[in-house]
């Protein structure tokens, strides 16, 4: 399992099965590697450019399937699995399969063939025959009477229910194919038929509805669908899905849509999964599909939390690019390619052909120097503009940052600041008053001013004058000198003395002053929690036990049904049993 005993140099091995089970890859990873490392490594080996559409799937010890999380450690996700086995699969089926190029399109074609072979790509008999004939054309080529004799199709595994009648139809369609076609033509025609099916990109999840009937939930680029006997019974588009959650074994989707009368309505649907891990896996698949096909970019992806108050919750944040980001990058690349091609053609058309007497080196230099300066270099401000817009800062005309203007500080302001520091140092023993003053008075009513003047200790007749000095202090960062005062430092000392007397007078408990009570967070938090728990429990019991019509809608909601049958009813029976034994 590992090569070295040193914890830092441990190397783990894993096996990756490709879409054809006979093809495997042996890969290695270290404990600090995340899931994105393994996906990038495999896509690099297979030369797949559109790696965001693919993923690695594995099965845990409880026989539950999972997608490898790109943002989490590989070792933590597969710590109980031995041997470590992954399967490369198409995770997000694009609405237009022709968006993929090269090996990415070939892998999507192999995935669709696999879906048809395992019954996930459910279709009618005629559609299955058409798809099977295209697979035969791609694998065996044109029909040849000398080579293709008898039931040559029976050797190929094409569909889940491959009957003799289906094979005969496939042979008939294969004979009618136009000879001389390239295998890629049959592959593109196959994907064109497959993307029009209702089960395209659907991985069916078995669930039960409120009646207990078995059905399947499928999720793809178009939204959430339910299937009964292979046919789609319900379909909810992504713009109608308001929220997706789960509670125990219940998968819950909150819908918001407009009916025929164009009135907005809200509806909640719930499906019961076979187990809790299966429900969590279905919720995770739905969240990832919705975010990949609806978000403009991955930077807007927020942390999504699932699970209710009475079940184990989980948090998930989407990692990787969204489909809109992939399409935007491909469009920009095509535009740049067209611009470079058009620029090169313009240069070639406008250039003067060189004569045999003219040197080629000088002509090349002239062509380069004749280019405009704006195409050779870019101003520094323009290159900084995108980063400035991202962080929401103000920019100038050229896109550069505007630095705040620096204001000079005069010598008198420095003297005033030294007097403030001296006053603060002398008043350090009066911390009790300072705390009381900051709690009971505003900044304009405080006895300690920014200029160091004794505003609180002055007579009432001089208060207007002192307020005027304080106003100028806030505008000029220092107080104006008062001719009536000899020295600001002496006034500061006198002010400190006066405040000391005032402090002693008000802090004396014999004078009837009120003492401050120390606030304890636990004293307020614990009673609040107890009250909330009691209120919630009482409300739940009232809703469960009462038969009032006003609570009927709440009582029949999927969340309350899950709470009732999974927690409330067993707890009620347990309490009744215990009380019955005591009596």
Secondary structure as UniProt FT lines:
FT   HELIX           7..9
FT   STRAND          11..17
FT   TURN            21..22
FT   STRAND          24..30
FT   TURN            31..32
FT   HELIX           35..46
FT   HELIX           51..53
FT   STRAND          54..59
FT   TURN            61..62
FT   STRAND          65..67
FT   TURN            70..71
FT   HELIX           74..77
FT   TURN            78..80
FT   STRAND          85..90
FT   HELIX           97..99
FT   HELIX           103..118
FT   HELIX           125..140
FT   TURN            145..147
FT   HELIX           152..155
FT   HELIX           164..175
FT   TURN            179..180
FT   HELIX           183..194
FT   TURN            195..196
FT   TURN            198..201
FT   STRAND          205..208
FT   TURN            210..211
FT   STRAND          214..220
FT   TURN            221..222
FT   STRAND          223..228
FT   TURN            229..230
FT   STRAND          231..237
FT   HELIX           238..240
FT   STRAND          241..247
FT   TURN            248..249
FT   STRAND          250..258
FT   TURN            260..261
FT   STRAND          264..273
FT   HELIX           276..294
FT   HELIX           298..300
FT   STRAND          304..306
FT   TURN            309..310
FT   STRAND          314..316
FT   HELIX           323..350
FT   TURN            356..357
FT   HELIX           360..369
FT   HELIX           373..376
FT   HELIX           380..391
FT   HELIX           411..426
FT   HELIX           427..430
FT   HELIX           431..440
FT   HELIX           443..445
FT   TURN            456..457
FT   HELIX           460..462
FT   HELIX           463..476
FT   TURN            483..484
FT   HELIX           488..507
FT   HELIX           509..511
FT   HELIX           521..545
FT   HELIX           549..551
FT   HELIX           552..555
FT   HELIX           558..563
FT   HELIX           564..568
FT   HELIX           569..582
//
